[in-house]
Amino acid sequence: MRLPLQGGLPPAETPSGVFVEIACDESGFSGTNLLDPATPVIAHASVDLSVPEATALVTALRSDFRFAPHEFKSRQFLRRPEAAEALAWFLAALRGRAHVHLLDKQGFLVTRVVDLLLSEPSYLAGTRLAGEHRADALALHRTGRAVGPEWDAFLAAFVDMLRTKRRDRAGDGSVDRFFAAREALLRHAPTDAVLTALDRARVAAVQARLYAEDRSIPPPLEPLLPALAETVSFWSAGRRRVLVTHDEQSALTADRLRRLQHALAERAGLPAGESPLAGLVMTDSRDDPRVQVADLLAGVARRMPRAVDDVALLTP
């Protein structure tokens, strides 16, 4: 017995005008555990195949290359002796019909430090669509990766400080631990623009807003929203609206998607009712071959990004 699907924001009616329907899935998502060394990257893949086209592709993989249903995942797919031939055929079939957005989890956390703690948080924060402080975030990321333990401690303290499920423990010293980690990192980067600009009172105020469930702030440790924003931005080129079918993700709630809709519309200078994100429908991947194809592509891209870079437009 299946439980009802969670999340999503179905459109009230089929979008008018020029629109494209895509199917999406991800690989490497580990919830709020963004420092898991086993999965440092999330791949968010999308395809614009029709159901018959995706069905034919899946059927061909299972018949021509003898993949069983339980093997239609990237890990099993890439272990088979036929993997090289099957992968070449699969990627060729998707040429011009797919997109993959790769998201480095540490890089995402750095953009969150900047967008949450140095400016007013927005639903486009952490994406290329909101690049006011992006150069400073990239500079800190490069510096931090070269440091070692102090960098890991800084990111861990940041994550610990913003876990909203522990809001009943506000005042437990997590802000103090974050600034202690900042001071340790400053010894390696004394002039870094982000580290020197962090203000204790502002950081504590942001934490208080998160603990109070201020919905105007995007979830601080949720990378799927910026990944979805980047995906919609790619497919909406030429002023197309994008209708998304997505494997079930409880993080993509109706409220969050509505706020993302408004942010994308505002950035494009459009009325809220004409947002590039026309809507998002949840599905079970077992029921939709398009999502199965996106799932396989995401897994391959996460494990072998160079293999897909010349087939599906892959963006960092």
C-alpha positions as CSV (number, residue, x, y, z in Angstrom):
1,M,0.0,0.0,0.0
2,R,1.5,3.3,-1.1
3,L,1.2,6.5,1.0
4,P,-0.1,9.7,-0.7
5,L,2.6,11.7,-2.5
6,Q,4.0,14.7,-0.6
7,G,4.8,18.1,-1.9
8,G,4.2,19.7,-5.3
9,L,2.2,22.6,-6.8
10,P,0.1,21.4,-9.7
11,P,-1.1,24.2,-12.0
12,A,-4.8,25.0,-11.9
13,E,-4.9,24.4,-15.6
14,T,-2.6,23.5,-18.5
15,P,-0.3,26.5,-19.1
16,S,-1.2,28.8,-22.0
17,G,1.2,29.9,-24.6
18,V,4.6,28.4,-25.2
19,F,5.6,25.9,-22.5
20,V,7.7,22.8,-22.1
21,E,7.1,19.8,-19.9
22,I,10.1,18.2,-18.2
23,A,10.6,15.3,-15.9
24,C,13.2,15.5,-13.1
25,D,15.0,13.4,-10.5
26,E,18.2,13.7,-8.5
27,S,21.1,11.6,-7.3
28,G,23.3,12.2,-4.2
29,F,20.6,13.9,-2.1
30,S,21.3,13.2,1.6
31,G,18.8,15.5,3.3
32,T,20.4,18.1,5.6
33,N,23.6,15.9,5.9
34,L,25.4,18.1,3.5
35,L,28.9,17.2,4.8
36,D,28.7,13.4,4.0
37,P,32.0,12.7,2.3
38,A,30.4,9.8,0.4
39,T,28.1,12.1,-1.6
40,P,29.8,15.5,-2.1
41,V,27.7,16.4,-5.1
42,I,24.1,16.4,-6.0
43,A,23.1,15.9,-9.7
44,H,19.6,17.2,-10.7
45,A,18.7,15.9,-14.1
46,S,15.8,16.8,-16.4
47,V,14.6,15.5,-19.7
48,D,11.9,16.8,-22.1
49,L,10.9,13.3,-23.4
50,S,7.3,12.3,-23.9
51,V,6.0,9.3,-22.1
52,P,6.1,7.1,-25.3
53,E,9.7,8.3,-26.0
54,A,10.9,7.5,-22.5
55,T,9.1,4.1,-22.5
56,A,10.8,3.2,-25.8
57,L,14.2,4.2,-24.3
58,V,13.7,2.2,-21.1
59,T,12.4,-0.8,-23.1
60,A,15.4,-0.8,-25.4
61,L,17.8,-0.7,-22.4
62,R,16.0,-3.7,-20.9
63,S,15.7,-5.7,-24.1
64,D,18.7,-4.8,-26.2
65,F,21.1,-4.6,-23.3
66,R,19.3,-7.1,-21.0
67,F,19.0,-4.9,-18.0
68,A,16.5,-6.2,-15.4
69,P,14.1,-3.7,-13.7
70,H,16.1,-3.8,-10.5
71,E,19.3,-2.9,-12.4
72,F,17.9,0.3,-13.8
73,K,19.9,2.4,-11.4
74,S,23.2,4.0,-12.2
75,R,25.3,1.9,-9.8
76,Q,24.1,-1.4,-11.2
77,F,24.0,0.0,-14.7
78,L,27.7,1.0,-14.7
79,R,28.8,-2.3,-13.2
80,R,27.5,-4.5,-16.0
81,P,29.9,-5.8,-18.7
82,E,27.7,-4.1,-21.3
83,A,27.9,-0.7,-19.5
84,A,30.2,1.1,-21.9
85,E,28.1,0.3,-25.0
86,A,24.8,0.8,-23.2
87,L,25.9,4.2,-21.7
88,A,27.1,5.4,-25.1
89,W,23.7,4.5,-26.6
90,F,21.8,6.0,-23.7
91,L,23.6,9.3,-23.8
92,A,23.3,9.5,-27.6
93,A,19.6,9.0,-27.3
94,L,19.4,12.0,-24.9
95,R,21.5,14.4,-27.0
96,G,19.7,17.8,-27.0
97,R,16.9,16.4,-24.8
98,A,18.4,16.6,-21.4
99,H,20.0,18.9,-18.8
100,V,22.0,18.2,-15.6
101,H,22.7,20.7,-12.9
102,L,25.6,19.6,-10.6
103,L,25.6,21.1,-7.1
104,D,28.7,20.9,-4.9
105,K,27.4,20.6,-1.4
106,Q,30.2,22.5,0.3
107,G,29.9,25.2,-2.4
108,F,26.2,25.4,-1.6
109,L,26.9,25.8,2.1
110,V,29.2,28.7,1.3
111,T,26.6,30.5,-0.7
112,R,24.2,29.9,2.2
113,V,26.7,31.6,4.6
114,V,26.8,34.6,2.3
115,D,23.1,34.8,1.3
116,L,21.7,34.2,4.7
117,L,24.1,36.0,6.9
118,L,25.3,39.0,4.8
119,S,22.2,39.9,2.9
120,E,18.4,39.5,3.0
121,P,17.7,35.8,2.3
122,S,15.8,35.1,-0.9
123,Y,14.4,32.1,-2.8
124,L,17.0,32.6,-5.5
125,A,19.9,32.6,-3.0
126,G,22.5,30.1,-3.8
127,T,22.0,30.2,-7.6
128,R,23.6,31.9,-10.5
129,L,20.4,33.9,-10.7
130,A,21.3,35.9,-7.6
131,G,25.0,36.7,-8.0
132,E,25.6,39.9,-6.0
133,H,27.9,38.1,-3.6
134,R,28.8,35.1,-5.6
135,A,32.4,36.1,-6.3
136,D,33.1,36.5,-2.5
137,A,31.5,33.1,-1.9
138,L,33.7,31.4,-4.5
139,A,36.8,33.1,-3.1
140,L,36.0,31.8,0.4
141,H,35.3,28.3,-1.0
142,R,38.6,28.2,-2.7
143,T,40.4,29.4,0.4
144,G,38.6,27.0,2.7
145,R,39.2,23.9,0.7
146,A,43.0,24.6,0.9
147,V,42.9,24.9,4.7
148,G,41.9,21.6,6.0
149,P,40.4,20.8,9.5
150,E,39.5,24.4,10.3
151,W,37.4,24.6,7.1
152,D,35.5,21.4,8.0
153,A,34.9,22.7,11.5
154,F,33.6,26.0,10.2
155,L,31.1,24.3,7.8
156,A,30.0,21.9,10.5
157,A,29.4,24.7,13.0
158,F,27.3,26.6,10.4
159,V,25.2,23.5,9.7
160,D,24.7,22.9,13.4
161,M,23.7,26.5,14.0
162,L,20.9,26.4,11.4
163,R,19.2,23.1,12.1
164,T,15.7,24.3,12.5
165,K,14.4,21.0,14.0
166,R,16.3,21.9,17.2
167,R,14.8,25.4,17.6
168,D,13.7,24.5,21.1
169,R,17.4,24.6,22.0
170,A,17.9,28.2,20.9
171,G,20.6,29.8,23.0
172,D,22.6,26.6,23.4
173,G,25.8,28.2,22.3
174,S,25.7,27.3,18.6
175,V,26.3,30.9,17.5
176,D,29.3,31.1,19.8
177,R,30.7,27.9,18.3
178,F,30.2,29.2,14.8
179,F,32.1,32.4,15.6
180,A,34.9,30.4,17.3
181,A,35.2,28.4,14.1
182,R,35.2,31.6,12.1
183,E,38.1,33.0,14.3
184,A,40.1,29.8,13.7
185,L,39.5,30.1,10.0
186,L,40.5,33.8,9.9
187,R,44.0,32.9,11.0
188,H,44.4,31.3,7.5
189,A,42.4,34.0,5.6
190,P,42.6,37.2,7.7
191,T,41.4,39.5,4.9
192,D,38.6,37.3,3.5
193,A,35.6,39.5,2.7
194,V,32.9,37.1,4.0
195,L,34.6,36.0,7.2
196,T,35.4,39.6,8.2
197,A,31.9,40.9,7.5
198,L,30.1,38.3,9.7
199,D,28.3,40.1,12.5
200,R,27.2,38.2,15.7
201,A,24.0,40.2,16.2
202,R,22.9,39.7,12.6
203,V,23.7,36.0,12.7
204,A,21.8,35.5,15.9
205,A,18.8,37.4,14.4
206,V,18.7,35.1,11.4
207,Q,18.9,32.1,13.6
208,A,16.0,33.4,15.7
209,R,13.9,34.0,12.5
210,L,14.6,30.4,11.4
211,Y,13.6,29.0,14.8
212,A,10.4,31.1,14.7
213,E,9.6,29.4,11.3
214,D,9.8,32.6,9.3
215,R,8.6,31.3,5.9
216,S,10.0,34.3,4.0
217,I,13.5,32.7,4.5
218,P,14.2,29.7,2.2
219,P,15.1,26.5,4.1
220,P,18.8,27.1,4.9
221,L,20.0,23.5,4.4
222,E,17.8,22.5,1.4
223,P,19.7,22.3,-1.9
224,L,16.9,21.0,-4.1
225,L,15.2,24.5,-4.3
226,P,18.2,26.2,-5.9
227,A,18.8,23.2,-8.1
228,L,15.2,23.4,-9.3
229,A,15.5,27.1,-9.9
230,E,18.6,26.5,-12.1
231,T,16.8,23.7,-14.0
232,V,13.7,25.9,-14.7
233,S,15.9,28.8,-15.8
234,F,17.6,26.5,-18.4
235,W,14.4,25.2,-19.8
236,S,12.6,28.5,-19.8
237,A,15.0,30.1,-22.2
238,G,13.1,32.0,-24.9
239,R,10.3,32.9,-22.4
240,R,8.9,29.4,-22.3
241,R,7.0,28.4,-19.2
242,V,8.1,25.1,-17.6
243,L,5.8,22.4,-16.2
244,V,7.7,20.0,-14.0
245,T,7.0,16.4,-13.2
246,H,9.3,15.4,-10.3
247,D,10.0,12.2,-8.3
248,E,8.5,12.7,-4.9
249,Q,10.5,15.1,-2.7
250,S,8.8,16.2,0.5
251,A,11.2,19.3,0.6
252,L,9.4,20.7,-2.4
253,T,6.3,21.9,-0.6
254,A,3.5,24.0,-2.1
255,D,4.4,27.0,0.0
256,R,8.1,26.9,-1.0
257,L,7.3,26.3,-4.7
258,R,4.9,29.2,-4.7
259,R,7.5,31.5,-3.3
260,L,10.0,30.2,-5.9
261,Q,7.5,30.9,-8.6
262,H,7.2,34.5,-7.5
263,A,10.9,35.0,-7.2
264,L,11.5,33.6,-10.8
265,A,8.7,35.8,-12.1
266,E,10.1,38.9,-10.4
267,R,13.5,38.3,-11.7
268,A,12.2,37.9,-15.3
269,G,10.0,41.0,-14.9
270,L,6.8,39.0,-15.3
271,P,3.5,39.0,-13.4
272,A,3.3,36.3,-10.8
273,G,0.8,34.4,-12.8
274,E,3.2,34.1,-15.7
275,S,6.2,32.7,-13.7
276,P,8.7,30.5,-15.7
277,L,7.7,27.8,-13.2
278,A,4.2,26.9,-14.4
279,G,3.8,24.2,-11.7
280,L,5.3,21.0,-10.3
281,V,3.5,17.6,-10.1
282,M,4.9,14.9,-7.9
283,T,5.0,11.3,-9.1
284,D,6.4,7.9,-8.1
285,S,9.3,7.1,-10.3
286,R,8.0,3.6,-10.7
287,D,5.0,5.0,-12.5
288,D,6.7,7.4,-14.9
289,P,9.4,6.2,-17.4
290,R,10.5,9.9,-18.0
291,V,11.5,10.2,-14.3
292,Q,13.3,6.8,-14.5
293,V,15.4,8.2,-17.4
294,A,16.1,11.4,-15.4
295,D,17.0,9.2,-12.4
296,L,19.5,7.2,-14.4
297,L,21.0,10.3,-16.1
298,A,21.4,12.0,-12.7
299,G,23.2,8.9,-11.2
300,V,25.6,8.7,-14.2
301,A,26.3,12.4,-14.1
302,R,27.1,12.3,-10.4
303,R,29.5,9.4,-10.9
304,M,30.9,10.3,-14.4
305,P,30.3,14.0,-15.1
306,R,32.7,14.0,-18.0
307,A,30.8,11.3,-19.8
308,V,27.6,13.4,-20.0
309,D,29.1,16.9,-20.4
310,D,29.1,16.7,-24.2
311,V,25.6,15.2,-24.4
312,A,23.5,16.9,-21.7
313,L,24.3,20.5,-21.0
314,L,25.9,20.2,-17.6
315,T,26.1,23.3,-15.4
316,P,28.0,23.7,-12.1
